[in-house]
Amino acid sequence: MPTRKPTRAEVEALRRDIDHHNYRYYVLDDPEIPDAEYDGLMRRLEEIEAAWPEFRSADSPTQRIGAAPAEGFKVVTRNVPMLSIDNAMNDEEVREWRERLVRVVGSAGETDYVCEPKMDGVAVELVYEKGSLVQASTRGDGVNGEDVTLNARTIRAIPLRLRGDGATKAAKIPALLSVRGEIYMRLADFEELNRKQADAGEKLYVNPRNTAAGSLKQLDPRVSAERPLRFFAYGAANLAGTGIGSQWELLQALKQWGLPVNPLSQRCEKIEDVVAFHQKVAAQRDKLPYEIDGVVIKVNDLAVQTEAGTRSRSPRWALAWKFPPQEARTQVREIAVYVGRTGALTPVAHVEPVRVGGVTVSNVTLHNEDEVLRKDVRVGDWVFVRRAGDVIPELVAPILELRKGHPPKFKMPSKCPVCGTKVEREEGEAVTRCPNTTCPAQIRGRLIHFASRGAMDIEGLGEKLIDQLVTVGLVKDPSDFYHLKVEQLAELERMAEKSAQNVIDAIDHSRKTTLSRFIYALGIRNVGETVAELVAEHVGSAEELLKADEEALSQIHGIGDVIAHEIHTWTSLPANRKVVERLVKAGITFEHTPRAVSNEFEGKTFVFTGTLGKLTREDAEAEVKKRGGKASGSVSKQTSYVVAGEKAGSKLEKAQKLGVAVIDEDEFLKMIGR
């Protein structure tokens, strides 16, 4: 409690300090003080206003929360409509839009543009009178929206009063200003909100956009205040007398007045610059802390905007160039259960094919029984399917209001759907397993894994060919690959003598490998590529792997008791020991994998693609590992560098799409001092 009554000037100075720090945090993304110090300022102001109520005012930072729940939302009718924007899906449609613009306004249409990320949030209008927030409303039908003022006031990114100090003449705040923008929720905040929901046993939210919309339309503002909502401003009405003549000047003025503006917004001189901006933002999309679904292109000159005018519901001077959707709606046709190489039973939703994130999705993994029941997905449900960047398609949630009748809940089968063995689920595990190691599905899975790129990397030995080999009885375990003949393969469907010879050559080539690849290829549960490298470094040979003591394995840094037990259990089974012995007898030899001699590449992942001219791929990967780095076979957002040789293909394209650094072989050689 303050010991003396402050002056009004002191209270106003305290409010200005708090407003200033809100501006630094939400607009400039550059806070000057820690959160605890900011909280101290707020507490001091709250105590003053509690002790001397005459200091309270509607635009005080303390008045964001505390209004009584509303009975409903009033309708707000605006004089200047909030129009929707026409969409384009490719650069050809963007160029056609520009040509139409030139036909309407003549040479004035050959202007510059402002490009802004298209936020996937909720459009709102904020009305400021004499710099103070007096009303907030949703877009609605453009003319009529819902009054959400009390809820908008709880969002700290929205200033209750605009900053006028230090403003230039060109950015003078008008007496009445209508700001347009987007309320959204950051991805990390959304995930944390869902984590709290899960901990409380409550229903999970579907996506950030819907959650932001629902949070903004809570009848109780105290609920809205608990939601981590944010705001970006992108436009305004009633600009007469401000001296602002362009969209770019408007964005700078909005920021100067204390309103957050997306920092990725950019002025583009010509349409080619617009195309380049769209490509740049698309490459960044998966790394942004919030969701966007395209780029909004606006004519920069406000006078040209006025001359171009509007259609019935959209302006001629703006266009939304959309990205491929990362989330789409589809219907579940079936929930099937598949058996993997470790015996794990995985439920998979077969859905009506739908385009998501640039690919057609028809199957979506549901991981395990608990996950299906948690999401309460049932056959016939309409669902949201999501695919962001390099992520495997995910079923987000069912749309419960579209569910018809009472379809039965999913139930994991009591017997393996492939071999009929009674399934097991160990206490504390989420996975249900078939314990029969001779289950045909497990055999097939182990063979596919053995031949995969990260394991023995046998080119041409794909799933369809392995299916045929298993069906006709030519292959029962991985060692059988090394006894195949050209004439045996040539007799199979879609195999000619040349392609059969190529497969045999690839099998022969795989006989020379590294011990870590070999251990990973065995398909031991919980043993991935990194663990396999640690084990290989410890045991040194295939023979020593079979002799490895469980206690000694558990002492390897990065292994632990659980994985050590899995390895020892696997190597203790006579059938597995015979497979290893037969593979060694078939002529598999192991190259020496050098230990790391430095840590200059620590934390970095390299992917090599195409044909290298001076190093073999194996030598290049060894150079990376010697320096403490990791060599991977696939490109993801975590990749540090893609080294592209001649005829680099899909990996190079994916790297460019994800914004991963691409270097050539000479640059890599410089990095390793050669």
Phi, psi and omega in degrees: 000129179302142182277337178222157179285123179283166175276161177300325179296322179293321178295316179296323178295321178295318178297320179297322178299314181295316177299320179298317182287329171298318179297314180297323185281310189270329183265310183270347183055039184215071184296145180263337183230156177290162182303321183297322179291321176298316179300325178296320177297317180297317180297321180297317179294320179299318180295320179297313182291331177289322181282325182230084184305339181295344179275351181291147174210159185297332183260016176289142178302339180282348188264022179286331187232151170125354179290152179290153178303141179275154177279338181180178181256128177286157177272132176252125178253124184253150181282324179254108185298150170268102187277155171276168184240136177297152183254152169229149182247350180206171185292334177297317179292328177294317179293324176296321177299316179297320180296321177296321179298317180296323178296329182279315187248003179074211184296340177297338179286345177274069190241183173268172187226163169240127180249134182227142174302137180271102182294141176264076184221214184240121181285134179221163172239132177248126180254125178246127174249123183051036176086357181253140179290121181243341182202144172225138182214152176284164181294321181060229178269010181103316178265316182248125176232181179258139181284112180239033185303311184300322180285320180297328180295340180280350184273114187294336179288345179264114180291138176284336172217145185280154178279126177247344184288134177078002182288142177280168180299323181293339183249031179298134181285123178290160180298325177231121183228129176250109182263133176252142180191192187231128172267133185215176178230131178293151183298317181296321178293321178297316180295320178294321177298317178292327177297317178295322177298316181296318180298327181272000181072023181264166179295138179279151177278152188282308182203164184299322183295309180298325180292320177297317180297316179294323180293323181289337185251030173284137178290335179257111181301336179294330176290316178301321182297334180278349182268137184280069182272149178227177187212140168235132175268143179224355182193177180199156172242168180064053182263006181302134178087357181274339184080006180278125185243359182213161178297322180295318176297324179296316180299320179293322179293317179302317180295320180294328179282356177102011180260131180294137177233139182300120183292347179280349180303145187212143175273132182238127184289320185219173187295331177295326177293326177297314180299316180295321179296317179300317179296319181296314182291323178300322179291331181273347192311312185285349181260354182287152181280001180218168182267136171231156180233018177162194178233133176264127180253127180232140170299132185287316185288119182293330178294321177292324175303313181297318180294321180294323176073198184227160166273199182294324185228001184215147178283146176283343188265006180222153181211141175256112178268104189280152170270162172302139184297140176262352179220135181215164181256137178207181185238140180281120178271325186199150169245105182260157180243125182246152181249127181265184186294335179266005181090358181293133176268122183240119175285136180230130178273122171270118184244163173299128184307134182214144179277122179220127178059032176086002178229161176269124181253127177233342179231135181227123180291142176248008170070294183201175184299318181299321181294319179297316182289325179296317179279345180056052178271133181227156179299134182096346181293144164275134186224160169266130176245135185235143173214110181246123177058236185266013185279141176298140180308137183235136173275113187286304183189154173282154176264094191297328182291346179261359180290133181255129177069212182228071179298146183293150176291154178292142176224127179294135180297149180278343178235152179301127181291351181257309185251350177083004178289144178296129184278163182228150173222110184290149180299132180088354179257149178269346187264135172265138185229152168269121184280354184277104183291346177266009176302128182307324180294322179291319178300311179301314181298320180292322179293317179297317179296318181302320184273355187292166187301316182286345181260247183279349173054058180266101185294135178092347181264077184265185185300316184294319179292318178298321177303316180295318181298321178290317183299317182274358174084016180281333183228127176240330174217167187304330182295336180293336177303324188276005177242007180288150178244156180302315184295330177292317180290323183296338180279349183281162181298136177061028177235124174254175184297322182294314181292325177297318179296321179298320179293316179299319178298319180294322178296315179298320181297328183285350180297333178259112186214191175253156180297324181294318177298318181298314180296317178298321183294336181295340175077032178290135183303134178071008178256098176268190185297318182293314178298320179300322178295319179296317180294317181300320180295329182280314188274324174084339180201165179293322180296319180288333176300318181290339180265355189302132179275136183300318182295319179294320178298321183293342180275351179292128180300124180098358181260286179089173187294318186296310182292321178301319178295319179298316181296313183294322178298317181295312184287347179278342182283126182305320182297320180290320179298321179295321179299315180297315181297319180292324179295318178294320179294333180285357174105013177286126179237159187241128174284154177287130175260113185294144174287158177295129179254352175206172180241023184295336178256013181302132180083359181253143179240129180249143172234129180255133181220152182080187182263121176273145186266334187245342179230150167282160179298322180297319179294319180296317179294323178296322178297322178295313183293326177299335182257018174083008180266183181236137175253126183240160179263355182224152182266134175215181179295339180274354180292134180274314181219141167251121178264111187258120174264198179291146179058037175294138186245242190295329179295321177295317179298318180294320179299316180295322179294321182273355181077023179281142180298131179245127177232162177262180185296322181297320178295321178296317179299323176296322181297328182261008174075030180238000000 
